[in-house]
Amino acid sequence: MYASCRRRCPSGASFTPALVKATHNYQLSRKDKGAWAHNFNHVGQVLLDSVEDLTGTVPANRVRPSPGVRSSSGC
């Protein structure tokens, strides 16, 4: 499945499966116009998971969203 994802980008680096997934997740977060209100915790979790997948660690100054907790805007 991921064999077709091992292409080269213009800088010469290869697209690994983790990078392809992270790119998809980033695009999802940027293009979903309602994510900030309706899927805030989910999108945050997906982006943190992508960073963890790429680097092997969770960013030190980030806290994972708690399940079921709504944003302070009340949405």
Backbone bond lengths (Angstrom), bond angles and torsions (degrees), N, CA, C in turn:
res aa  C-N    CA-C-N  psi(-1)  N-CA   C-N-CA  omega(-1)  CA-C   N-CA-C  phi
1 M - - - 1.436 - - 1.525 111.40 -
2 Y 1.337 117.65 -44.20 1.450 120.29 -176.18 1.521 113.37 -87.82
3 A 1.322 118.71 -0.88 1.462 120.58 -179.67 1.525 110.76 -59.40
4 S 1.327 117.41 -37.89 1.462 119.90 179.78 1.524 111.90 -72.07
5 C 1.318 117.98 -15.46 1.463 121.71 -179.57 1.527 111.88 -84.07
6 R 1.291 118.01 -9.48 1.455 120.15 -178.23 1.532 110.33 -86.96
7 R 1.299 115.00 60.32 1.456 121.99 177.01 1.519 108.59 -97.77
8 R 1.303 115.31 170.30 1.462 120.46 177.10 1.523 109.73 -102.09
9 C 1.315 115.46 139.23 1.450 119.05 174.40 1.533 107.76 -91.86
10 P 1.324 118.59 169.57 1.465 120.58 -176.01 1.532 114.63 -55.13
11 S 1.319 118.26 -30.11 1.467 120.01 -179.33 1.523 112.13 -78.09
12 G 1.331 117.92 -9.71 1.460 121.43 178.20 1.515 114.16 100.87
13 A 1.335 117.97 -10.14 1.461 120.81 178.26 1.520 109.27 -75.60
14 S 1.311 117.10 152.45 1.465 119.25 -179.95 1.522 110.69 -93.77
15 F 1.322 115.37 150.66 1.454 121.74 174.99 1.522 107.83 -84.52
16 T 1.312 116.43 112.51 1.459 120.94 176.15 1.530 108.25 -89.72
17 P 1.329 118.31 163.06 1.472 119.15 176.76 1.528 112.65 -56.05
18 A 1.330 117.92 -38.23 1.468 120.46 179.37 1.524 110.81 -65.23
19 L 1.321 117.35 -38.85 1.457 120.43 179.56 1.528 111.22 -69.81
20 V 1.306 117.40 -37.16 1.464 120.90 177.40 1.527 109.81 -63.69
21 K 1.345 117.19 -44.05 1.471 120.50 178.96 1.530 110.58 -64.46
22 A 1.329 116.99 -42.94 1.460 120.50 -179.68 1.532 111.01 -64.28
23 T 1.328 116.50 -39.24 1.462 120.68 178.10 1.526 110.54 -63.58
24 H 1.315 116.45 -43.33 1.468 120.50 177.55 1.531 110.58 -61.33
25 N 1.323 116.97 -44.77 1.463 120.83 -178.74 1.524 111.09 -64.55
26 Y 1.332 117.07 -38.99 1.459 120.17 178.19 1.528 110.11 -64.32
27 Q 1.337 116.73 -45.90 1.467 120.41 178.60 1.530 110.80 -60.69
28 L 1.316 116.56 -40.35 1.459 120.81 176.99 1.526 110.44 -58.60
29 S 1.319 117.12 -44.86 1.462 120.81 -178.12 1.524 111.96 -67.83
30 R 1.309 117.59 -32.64 1.463 120.96 -178.14 1.527 112.95 -81.58
31 K 1.313 117.11 -33.64 1.465 119.93 -172.52 1.520 114.38 -96.53
32 D 1.326 117.74 -14.00 1.461 120.45 177.30 1.522 108.03 -82.39
33 K 1.313 116.37 100.98 1.463 121.15 -172.97 1.528 113.87 -65.30
34 G 1.322 118.09 -22.71 1.454 120.39 -179.53 1.514 113.97 -99.99
35 A 1.333 117.57 4.80 1.468 120.90 -175.54 1.525 112.27 -61.40
36 W 1.302 117.43 -35.64 1.465 119.92 -177.56 1.525 112.14 -64.63
37 A 1.335 116.74 -26.99 1.457 119.85 -177.85 1.520 113.25 -102.34
38 H 1.321 117.11 -40.70 1.455 120.32 -170.79 1.519 114.26 -101.53
39 N 1.311 117.44 -28.22 1.463 120.87 -177.07 1.523 111.48 -127.09
40 F 1.309 117.71 30.86 1.455 121.75 -173.34 1.524 112.37 -55.97
41 N 1.333 117.66 -51.80 1.462 120.54 -178.92 1.526 111.57 -66.26
42 H 1.324 116.75 -39.56 1.464 120.05 -179.67 1.524 110.86 -64.69
43 V 1.329 117.95 -47.45 1.460 121.09 -179.24 1.530 109.97 -64.33
44 G 1.314 117.43 -40.69 1.468 120.19 176.63 1.517 111.74 -60.88
45 Q 1.315 116.79 -42.56 1.459 121.56 178.79 1.527 110.99 -64.66
46 V 1.318 117.58 -42.79 1.461 121.79 179.64 1.526 110.39 -62.23
47 L 1.335 117.34 -42.76 1.468 120.06 179.57 1.528 111.50 -67.52
48 L 1.328 116.97 -40.38 1.468 119.18 176.14 1.524 111.33 -63.21
49 D 1.319 117.02 -40.18 1.461 120.57 177.07 1.527 111.06 -62.91
50 S 1.331 117.51 -37.54 1.459 121.05 178.27 1.525 111.29 -65.40
51 V 1.328 116.74 -43.16 1.465 120.34 178.07 1.519 109.89 -63.12
52 E 1.317 116.09 -43.61 1.470 120.49 178.85 1.529 110.99 -62.45
53 D 1.325 116.89 -40.15 1.463 121.43 179.61 1.531 111.17 -65.12
54 L 1.324 117.07 -38.37 1.461 120.80 -178.59 1.523 113.00 -77.23
55 T 1.327 117.27 -38.69 1.462 120.76 -173.49 1.523 114.10 -102.18
56 G 1.323 117.28 -22.59 1.456 120.59 -177.87 1.517 113.63 91.67
57 T 1.334 117.45 -6.75 1.463 121.26 178.46 1.525 109.49 -139.53
58 V 1.311 115.33 155.40 1.460 121.22 174.51 1.529 106.99 -81.69
59 P 1.326 118.75 139.45 1.465 119.50 176.93 1.527 110.58 -53.30
60 A 1.330 116.02 135.41 1.467 121.79 -172.07 1.522 113.34 -61.56
61 N 1.307 118.31 -35.23 1.467 120.30 -174.77 1.520 113.16 -97.64
62 R 1.317 118.29 18.23 1.461 121.60 -179.28 1.518 111.08 -112.26
63 V 1.314 115.85 145.16 1.459 122.49 178.09 1.514 107.61 -117.72
64 R 1.320 116.41 132.29 1.458 120.01 178.89 1.525 110.15 -67.19
65 P 1.330 117.21 140.92 1.464 119.77 177.24 1.527 110.78 -62.78
66 S 1.308 116.68 141.23 1.465 121.02 177.14 1.515 109.50 -80.19
67 P 1.324 117.98 137.99 1.469 119.21 179.32 1.521 110.69 -65.89
68 G 1.311 115.71 137.82 1.446 120.66 175.58 1.514 114.93 81.93
69 V 1.318 118.67 -0.18 1.456 121.02 -179.52 1.517 108.19 -93.29
70 R 1.319 116.26 128.48 1.455 120.36 -179.15 1.525 109.93 -86.83
71 S 1.317 115.27 158.24 1.454 119.66 177.46 1.526 110.31 -68.03
72 S 1.321 116.82 163.80 1.460 120.66 -177.01 1.527 112.35 -68.78
73 S 1.342 117.12 -14.01 1.466 119.58 179.16 1.530 112.12 -76.01
74 G 1.349 116.37 -11.51 1.447 120.07 177.64 1.508 114.35 84.92
75 C 1.317 118.02 8.16 1.474 121.50 179.89 1.505 111.01 -79.22
